[in-house]
Amino acid sequence: MEYSRLGTTDLYISCVGFGCAPIGGYDYGKVDDSESIKAILTAIDHGINFFDTADVYGFGHSEEILGKALSLSKQDIIVATKFGINWDSDGKTWRDLSPKRVMDAVDNSLRRLKRDFVDLYQAHWPEKNTKTEDTFAVLMNCQKQGKIRYIGCSNYDLSALYEMRNIYRIESLQNPYNLLNRTIENNLLEYCKINRISFIAYSALARGFLSGKYGENCMFSGTDTRVKSKYFSNEYDDKKSLIISELKKIALNNEKTLSQIAIRWILDNLSVDCALVGLKNVEQVNDVVDSCGWKLSADDYERLSFLSEQFIETKLY
């Protein structure tokens, strides 16, 4: 496993992180909680020490399962969670960074995670109705109380980062980055590198599309939100097909899987500190850990980068 320093902190996170959205049992369909726990413990055995969740994943269920699994391990694990999306009993969600919501969210996350503190607490999405300084005033108070160690944000653009730097230092930015979404290469990566803010790439496999396991007209059922994802839509089909075809060629030549090649392409960008991959079973964990300890050839890296150039300006979700 490879590791990278989290911002300017004393923490070193695994360069492949365990994304906990799937174990919530909502956005990626139903899951077996016992399998999720096995997957988490297997990841720890492989050296993955960075687990990223959010209170809204499965409406608290993801945090609960992560908490149960980590209580079975004696390893030092770095837990990151996110706040800022509220919900009601019907599953309706809305963005909420109000001070009261932050205070409630911190305590609820700690209870579900069975922890005394969160290593990295991240604002999930920007929100227009609350002043940034009001949100961060509460976060800094929680930090003084020992409930959170470090602060990060997710899905923020460059203008929001400029605003925050006059209020408080963040240690990480978590935004989507993969072969089908490279918009963060437009200034965000450079900003993070200059300011020693760790960049954490989520949706490393484009919600599973780049694994090559989903053919044309794949169907998702229940609450699986991928049914609305542009990764699986008919948009840019020709370009996406070329990328999948190239991934297959490179995977075959290197005796790797498509997932390993797609993740390695992210990690070979020296401005990226961690590739987050949504995982829910042992098989998936065993696959992604083999993304570490080697590099793509210059030709393979450049070929994939060339085929995905359009997605520097055009983002898919």
C-alpha positions, -999 to +999 in steps of 0.1 A: +000+000+000+011+036-007+005+064+017+003+102+014+004+130+040-030+146+047-024+183+041-001+197+067-013+173+094+005+144+111-018+119+094-007+096+065-036+082+045-036+052+022-036+062-015-066+040-021-094+049+003-125+029+012-155+048+000-184+039+022-214+051+002-222+016-011-224+001+024-252+025+032-275+003+013-293+031-005-275+049-033-260+017-047-288-007-040-293-032-012-262-047+005-254-075+030-242-058+062-221-088+071-204-087+038-197-050+043-181-056+076-159-084+061-149-060+033-138-033+058-118-057+079-102-072+047-093-036+036-076-030+069-056-062+065-044-050+031-032-017+046-061+006+037-063+030+067-085+057+052-123+052+054-146+079+040-183+081+047-211+107+053-240+110+076-264+110+047-252+077+032-280+053+039-293+080+063-268+070+090-265+034+081-231+036+065-216+053+096-232+026+118-218-003+098-184+014+097-185+019+134-194-018+140-166-030+118-139-007+132-148-018+168-136-053+157-102-041+147-073-029+168-055-010+140-052+027+139-077+038+113-083+073+099-120+080+097-134+108+075-171+117+074-191+145+058-220+167+070-242+193+054-271+173+039-302+170+060-331+147+054-366+138+066-384+106+074-394+103+037-359+104+025-361+139+011-328+157+013-316+193+013-283+211+019-279+225+054-247+240+069-264+259+096-247+260+130-274+240+147-273+213+120-235+211+123-236+207+161-263+180+158-245+162+129-212+160+148-227+143+178-249+120+158-219+109+136-198+102+167-225+081+182-230+060+150-193+056+144-187+047+181-158+071+183-147+100+205-136+121+176-136+122+138-101+125+121-114+145+091-147+163+091-158+176+057-185+200+045-203+178+019-216+205-004-216+243-005-248+259+006-260+295-001-282+302+029-255+300+056-225+323+059-193+303+056-179+320+087-209+309+108-204+272+097-167+273+105-171+290+138-190+259+150-165+236+134-136+254+152-155+251+185-160+213+179-123+211+172-114+228+205-137+203+222-118+175+207-147+161+186-129+166+153-092+168+145-091+183+110-115+200+086-120+195+049-146+201+022-161+183-007-176+194-040-163+230-036-150+251-065-121+275-067-141+306-057-153+288-025-118+278-016-106+314-020-134+325+003-125+299+029-088+306+030-096+339+047-116+322+074-099+289+082-074+264+068-088+232+053-066+202+050-084+184+021-106+188-009-127+159-020-141+162-055-149+137-083-120+128-106-117+100-131-113+094-168-148+107-174-146+137-152-113+157-152-127+192-146-106+196-114-076+199-137-088+234-145-069+252-116-083+232-086-055+207-086-029+234-089-044+254-061-044+224-038-008+216-046+004+251-040-015+254-007-006+219+005-042+208+006-046+171+000-067+163-031-090+132-026-105+119-058-139+104-053-159+083-078-125+070-090-143+043-111-171+066-122-195+049-099-184+015-113-187+023-150-150+021-155-148-014-141-162-026-174-188-048-156-218-028-169-228-032-205-251-011-226-285-004-213-277-017-178-306-014-154-305-003-118-334-009-094-348+003-061-331+033-046-299+029-067-292+065-078-270+054-106-301+052-127-298+090-130-261+091-134-246+105-167-218+080-164-244+054-174-264+075-198-261+076-236-241+108-235-207+106-252-212+069-258-185+069-285-159+085-263-167+063-234-165+032-255-131+041-267-119+046-231-133+012-221-117-005-251-083+010-242-086+001-206-092-035-217-061-035-239-039-020-212-054-044-186-047-074-207-011-063-215-003-057-178-023-086-164-045-062-144-082-055-142-099-025-158-105-011-123-068-013-114-058+005-146-084+033-141-074+038-105-037+037-113-042+064-139-055+087-111-027+078-087+000+084-113-010+121-112+013+134-085-011+161-075-036+134-063-032+121-027-059+095-026-083+077-049-116+068-031-133+037-044-168+027-033-166-008-020-190-033-005-175-068-006-142-086-002-139-093-039-139-056-047-114-049-020-090-076-032-092-061-067-085-024-059-056-030-035-036-042-065-038-007-079-008+001-057+029-007-059+034-001-097+029+026-123+015+028-158+040+031-186+043+066-201+026+055-233-004+039-215-008+069-193-007+093-222-030+072-243-057+072-217-052+109-210-056+117-247-088+096-251-103+114-221-093+149-229-128+160-237-137+154-201-114+181-188-141+205-199-171+183-199-180+166-166-202+136-161-217+124-128 
